[in-house]
Amino acid sequence: MKKQIVVMILLISLSLHIVSAQIAIDSFSADTVQPGEDLELKITLENVGDEDIENILVSLDLTDLPFAPIESSTEQIIEEIQENEEETISFQHIIQ
């Protein structure tokens, strides 16, 4: 029984990865618009960690908001943000 527990703990510890990368929202901007007009949301993300970060999924939750995506979706993937670097992405929406 002890041997099984030790093996299980070893397997669990091998499957855990320590991540030291961190992302912060550096800035967010949008113009003032009226219903029916297009809106561009710009988000700048900064890698404040000590390693490069790959495959970052940025997703907007538009639940209960009068925005509808146009020419884009509510998700984007950033391939990489290098250590201490920034990446700006934009989302196109229409105000309903």
Summary of the structure (lengths in Angstrom):
residues: 96
radius of gyration: 19.9
end to end distance: 62.5
largest distance: 67.8
contacts: 209
relative contact order: 0.25
helix: 15%
strand: 46%
